[in-house]
Structure formats: structure tokens, C-alpha cells
Amino acid sequence: MSKDKYLIALDLDGTLLTDDKRITPKTRDYLNSLGAAGHTIVIATGRPLRAAYSYQQELGIKAPLVTYNGALTSDPSNPHFPKRTRTFDRNVLRQMVEKIGYEHLGNLMIETEHYVYLLRHDEALNTFFWNDRGTIVYGDPFLKLKEDPLTLIFLFHQFDPESKRKITAIVESFPGLHIRFWNLEGYAELWQGASTKKEGIEYVADYYNIPQSNVIAFGDAENDKEMLAWAKYGVWMNNGVPSVKEYAKMKTVKDNNNDGIIGVLKKLIK
């Protein structure tokens, strides 16, 4: 196997995971062998730490985790790794949400490392996020938040192009804030320039002195764009969002349900 040591960044949903949220035995065993050979395998996801850590344990590897789309980079297996956090100012978020108007929100979810704040009980939202989340607190988050959060997810009543345009204009009137609309109807997430997967991966690469030329990143969705563009080998999953393809340098032949990442890794790491 290659003497060069690589940092391999893996998105979870639509990339490492199959559509039913599994890691196939073939992919698991191959990644485990790469980890044993000294390569650094980093899960980079919009999910919280507890979800990413569970999949990392399944892989049988130890490395930092980039979670909440880069807002938190940490290593539960290494107490000496300097945790990197990029939180939102909760007072600014409150002003932004008030400007959007609570009447336009089906729900609002705000997370810190240990708590999930939901504007109102929503069984569909609970089902969607429950396995990934910690303690849930209901009610207006801004009356209960005691620390600056890592992420904010909206569920909007109106999701037409004009509504999206107006919402985007409001969000971007606050310096450094941006909004990313999901393919899932009604949902959108807040992000800021210093808090993307790219920043998290770059931070890990610097920590381990791995050059950008030895970074391989796999992703499929809008929140992977910056990471794919920055990595020397940014790899788009062939099941991915078409608009994301232009940010990558390579693409997989197979999709996430058929061990898509393995083919590219075998070409790059020999």
C-alpha cells in the first residue's frame, strides 16, 4: 500500500451510508484496512457528534470528527486533540428569526453540544432526527438557550422560489450568515463562512501535517461543495446532487448503495 499517508474525508448520508443508513461490510472492512495502514479517515457530516461517533466506532477507526457541517471538530478518542468550535451568536439569531417572523415557521431546531431546542413538538421532526439527537427542550429556544449554538434548522410553511428569495435576503442581511435549502421540502439550515466541512477538514490536515495534495474528500450534497473544491481529490458521488458535481475533480462509478467510494480509493491509494 502507498507510503504516502492520506486524509480521507467522508460525508455520511448519500456517501458512506447506503440509503437505509448502513455501512456495508465491504466498505467497512476496506476503510478499516486503510486506517490500519496509517491513513487518517475523517467523517465529515452535518449530523451531531454522537451520530458520527457511532458510525466511526462501527468502522473501528480513531480520528477526529467534523460534525455540524464544520461547527464542531473534535476527537472523542484523543483528549489531547484541541477541539475547534464555531458557534452562532444567539442574540443575532434571535434578531434574524424575529425578522423572518415566527408565523412563517412550521418549526425551528437549534442545537448545542448536549441539547436540542425545538420551537414546538412535531412527531415527523422527532422521527427524522431522534436517533441522532440528545435531550430535547420544547418552546421558544431563545427563552431557554444558555449558550451559543452550533446549528439552526428551519422548517418553513412556504417553500416557493419567491419565499426562498425573501428569506435568503433577510438571513444575508446579517453579516456572515447564509442559508442552505434542502431537497427535503420545507427544510433549510443556517451556516456561516468559517463553519463548513472544508474548514474542519483543513484544521485536521494541519494538525496531522497532511498536505492538501494528500486530501481525498467524498460528498454528494450542497453542504459538501466547499470540501470537494478544496481537497486535491474532491470526489462527487454519482448519486449526488447534480449542481454539486462542478465542485469536484472526480466522480465515483458506483453509487452509495454499491460501495462507491472504494473504486476511487483503490485508484488513488496503491
N, C-alpha and C positions, 0 to 999 in steps of 0.2 A: 504493500500500500504506500501511497505517496509520503515522502519525507516532509513535504510542506504541510503545515498544520492550518486547517481552515476553520473559520467560524461559519456555521451553517444556521441561518435564521429561518424558523418555520412558523408561519401562520397556522392557526388551528383549524377553524371552520372553513371547509372548502379546500383545504390544502393538506395538512397532516391527517385530518379526520375524514372519514367517509361521511356520506350523507346521514347515516344513522349514528354519528358521533363516536365512531370507534377508530382505533389504530389497528390496522391489520397486522397479524403475526409476522408477515414477511417484512413490512416496513419497520415494525418494532425491532426485529432481530437485526436488520441491516443497520439501523441507526445505533443500536447498542454496540455493534462491532466498530462503527466509526468513533463512537465515544471512547471505547476501549483502546483504540489506536491513537488517541490523543487529540482528536478534533473536538472543538467546542460547539455543542449543539444547543441552540437557544430557542426556546419557544417565545414567539412574539405575537401577542394577541390583544384584542380589545377586552377580553374577559378578565375577571379579577384574579388575584394571586392564587387563591385557594383552588380554583378550577385548573389553572395552568400547572400548578404543583402536582395535582392528582395525575395529570397526563404525563408529566415528567417522571414521576415515580413508576408509572407503567412502563416507560421506556427504559428504566434502570440506569439513568444518567444523572450526573450532578453538574449544574451550571447555573449561571444567573437566568432569571426570567424577566422578560419585558412584558408588562401587563398594563391594563387600562390604556391601550394604544400608546404606550410610552410614558404615561404619567408616573408609573412606578417601575423601577428597575431594581431588583433585589435578588439575593441568593439565600434561600432558607437553609441550604446545606453548608453555608460558609459564613460564620458570624463576623469574619474579618472583611468581607466584601462591603464597600461603602455604598449604602443604599442611596439611590437617586430618586427624588420625588419632584414632581411639577404639578402643584395643585392650582385650583382656581380660587380667586378671591371671592369668598361667599357673599360679600356685600355688593360686589359688582354683579354677580349672578342674580342676586335678588332684584337689583335695578333693571337688569335685562329682562327677566321674566315678567316683572310688572309692566314693562314697556310693551312686551308681546301681548300680555293680557291673559289672565287665568281662564277667561271664558273661551279661549281658543285651545285650551289644553284638555285632552282626554285624560292624560296623566303626566306625571313628572317623576323621574327617578334620579336621585343624587346619591353618590356613594363616597364613603371614606374607606379606609382600610378594613374597618370592622363593622360598619353599619351601612344599611341601605335605607334611604328615606323615600317613601312613596307618598305622593300627594293624596291618593285615595286607594282603597282596596280594589284590586282588579284581578279576577281569577285568571284571565288569559295572560296577563303580565306575570303573575306569580308562577304560572305553569312554564312560561317561556324562560324565566330567569332563575327559578327556585334552586335548581341543583348547583348553581354557581355562586349563590349569594349567601350572606351571613344573616345577622339579626336585622329584621325588618321593623322600621318605625313608620307608622302612618300619620298623616296630617301634613300641614304646610311645612316643608323642610326647613324653611328659613326661620321658623319659630323654634326649631329644635336643634339645628346644626350648632355644634360647639367647636368645630374645626373646619378649615378649608378643605373642600372635597377634591377627589381625584377625577370624577367623571360626572356628566349630566346627560341624561337621555330623555328626550321628549316623546310624547305620543300626542299628535295633533288631530283635531277634528277634521280640518280641511287640509288636503294634500295636493291640491291642484297647482299648476305652474305659477299662477298669479300669487297664491298664498305663500308658496315657497319663496318667491321673489321678495315679497314684503318681509317675511320672517328673516331671510338672509340679510336684507338691508338693515334691519333692527340689530341683529346679532353683530354684524360687522361695523356698526356704529360705535361699538366698544372696542378700543384698541387691543389687537392681539387675539380677538375671539373670532372663531369661524364655526360654521355648521355643516355637517355632512348628513345628507338624507339617505336613508337606507332603501334597499329594494323592497324591504318589508313595509307594507302600506301603513303610513301614518307615523313611522318612527324616524327619528333623527338624533344625532349626537353632537355635542359641543366638543370642539378641540381648539388647541392653541398652538402657535408655531413652534414653541420649544417642547411640545409634548406630542411627538409622533413616534412610531416604531423606529424610524430612522435614527432619531436621537438616542433612543435606548440601545440600539444595536451598535452605534458608533461608540457609545460610552463603554460597552462591554469589550469591544475590539481594542479600544485604547487601554483598558485595564489589563488585558492579556497581551498587549503589544502585537496584536494581529493586524497586519496592514490591510488597507481597503482592498488591495488586489487579491486578497485571500478570503474575501467575504462572499458567501453564496446566500441569497435570500429567495425564499419561495412565498408567493402570495397570489390571491385571486380577486381581491376586492378593493374598493376605494381607499380604505384605511391602510393599504399596503403600498400605495403609489410611491411615497417618499422613500421607503425602504428599498423598493425594487430599483428606483432610479439611482440611489446612492451606491448600492452594492456593485462590486465588479461584475458579479454574475447575478443579475436580477432575473428571476425565473417566474414567468406567468403560467399559472395552471390552465390547461386547455379547457377547463370547465369554468374559468373565471369570467368576471365582468368584462365585456369587450373593450370598454373605454380605458381599462387599466393596462391592456396589452402594450400600448405605446410606451409605457414607462419601463418596460422590461427589455433585456437584451436577448433572452432565450425563452423558450416555452417547452412545456412537457408534451410528450407524445400521448401519454395516458392521463386519465383524469384522477381525481382524488379517491374515487372508489376502486381504482385499479393500480395502486402503488405508484402513482405518477411521479413522485419525487425521486424514486430510486433510479430510473433510467438516466436522468440528468446527472445525479451524483456519481454514478458509475463512470460516466464520460469524463467528469472533471477531476475525480479523485481516483487515481490508478496506483 
